[in-house]
Amino acid sequence: MSLAEKLIKDFEQLSENKKKEVIDFVEFLKIKERKEKMELMDSVIEENEEALKELAK
């Protein structure tokens, strides 16, 4: 059984309130992941600012 199949099977057994909590948690994780990616990109840009300016010429 794949992780997705297990998740769906377990999810279907939850009450509606618990399902909403799971969905809220997934949304939280997606936002957190986006924030981490943005912070990483900001860091890369800051660390390579001079090189990026040279490339932009």
Rosetta silent file (secondary structure, phi, psi, omega in degrees, C-alpha in Angstrom):
SEQUENCE: MSLAEKLIKDFEQLSENKKKEVIDFVEFLKIKERKEKMELMDSVIEENEEALKELAK
SCORE:     score description
SCORE:     0.000 S_00000001
   1 L     0.000  130.844  179.619    0.000    0.000    0.000 S_00000001
   2 L   -76.294  165.819  177.632    1.413    3.381   -0.961 S_00000001
   3 H   -60.130  -41.537 -179.677    1.585    6.310    1.420 S_00000001
   4 H   -62.690  -42.512  179.020   -1.186    8.067   -0.501 S_00000001
   5 H   -63.905  -42.130  178.183   -3.437    5.006   -0.270 S_00000001
   6 H   -63.500  -43.099  179.980   -2.793    4.681    3.467 S_00000001
   7 H   -60.916  -46.230  179.773   -3.482    8.362    3.993 S_00000001
   8 H   -62.614  -44.847 -179.808   -6.771    8.170    2.108 S_00000001
   9 H   -60.685  -48.216 -179.689   -7.834    5.019    3.960 S_00000001
  10 H   -66.391  -40.300 -179.389   -7.021    6.534    7.361 S_00000001
  11 H   -60.389  -43.171 -178.087   -8.523    9.901    6.410 S_00000001
  12 H   -63.007  -21.892 -178.555  -11.829    8.308    5.411 S_00000001
  13 L   -87.444   -6.611 -178.036  -12.162    6.775    8.883 S_00000001
  14 L   -82.821  158.281  173.156  -11.938   10.126   10.678 S_00000001
  15 L   -70.686  164.059  179.910  -14.827   12.246   11.889 S_00000001
  16 H   -59.055  -40.047  179.233  -15.640   15.387    9.891 S_00000001
  17 H   -63.666  -41.493  178.726  -14.004   17.586   12.540 S_00000001
  18 H   -68.402  -35.773  176.251  -10.795   15.556   12.438 S_00000001
  19 H   -60.658  -41.808  178.356  -10.827   15.660    8.634 S_00000001
  20 H   -63.112  -38.873  177.659  -10.962   19.457    8.827 S_00000001
  21 H   -63.737  -41.329  178.738   -7.993   19.407   11.223 S_00000001
  22 H   -62.415  -45.017  179.396   -6.020   17.236    8.798 S_00000001
  23 H   -62.744  -42.933  177.119   -6.798   19.617    5.930 S_00000001
  24 H   -60.091  -41.113 -179.478   -5.800   22.605    8.068 S_00000001
  25 H   -66.473  -40.957  177.873   -2.524   20.880    8.956 S_00000001
  26 H   -62.064  -42.588  177.918   -1.766   20.098    5.307 S_00000001
  27 H   -62.301  -41.416  176.567   -2.397   23.752    4.428 S_00000001
  28 H   -58.746  -45.611 -179.909   -0.064   24.786    7.265 S_00000001
  29 H   -63.481  -38.649  178.632    2.663   22.496    5.922 S_00000001
  30 H   -64.743  -43.060  178.432    2.263   23.892    2.401 S_00000001
  31 H   -63.991  -43.444  179.386    2.572   27.467    3.671 S_00000001
  32 H   -61.178  -42.538 -179.950    5.591   26.523    5.788 S_00000001
  33 H   -64.328  -42.264  177.609    7.271   24.875    2.803 S_00000001
  34 H   -62.117  -42.023  179.488    6.662   27.933    0.614 S_00000001
  35 H   -62.725  -43.159  179.219    8.078   30.189    3.321 S_00000001
  36 H   -62.954  -40.147  177.861   11.183   28.006    3.653 S_00000001
  37 H   -64.885  -41.794  179.435   11.702   28.098   -0.138 S_00000001
  38 H   -64.442  -41.790  178.355   11.337   31.887   -0.176 S_00000001
  39 H   -64.091  -38.883  177.527   13.826   32.245    2.669 S_00000001
  40 H   -64.503  -44.877  179.451   16.274   29.984    0.829 S_00000001
  41 H   -64.001  -41.860  176.833   15.914   32.000   -2.368 S_00000001
  42 H   -59.090  -41.678  179.744   16.389   35.260   -0.450 S_00000001
  43 H   -64.271  -44.798  179.250   19.542   33.804    1.078 S_00000001
  44 H   -61.763  -43.092  179.829   20.901   32.696   -2.311 S_00000001
  45 H   -63.869  -46.275  179.960   20.207   36.135   -3.769 S_00000001
  46 H   -61.806  -42.481 -177.815   21.855   37.926   -0.854 S_00000001
  47 H   -69.986  -22.582 -175.541   24.922   35.667   -0.954 S_00000001
  48 L  -120.818   26.163 -174.783   25.320   36.130   -4.699 S_00000001
  49 H   -57.249  -45.986 -177.889   24.216   39.735   -5.099 S_00000001
  50 H   -65.007  -43.908  179.634   27.392   40.924   -6.797 S_00000001
  51 H   -63.890  -39.447  179.122   27.492   38.030   -9.252 S_00000001
  52 H   -65.754  -37.749  176.871   23.828   38.550  -10.106 S_00000001
  53 H   -63.579  -39.895  178.859   24.468   42.252  -10.750 S_00000001
  54 H   -65.442  -41.134  179.201   27.299   41.319  -13.110 S_00000001
  55 H   -66.293  -29.357 -177.566   25.084   38.876  -14.967 S_00000001
  56 H   -74.581  -14.771 -177.924   22.385   41.512  -15.323 S_00000001
  57 L   -71.664    0.000    0.000   24.733   43.823  -17.268 S_00000001
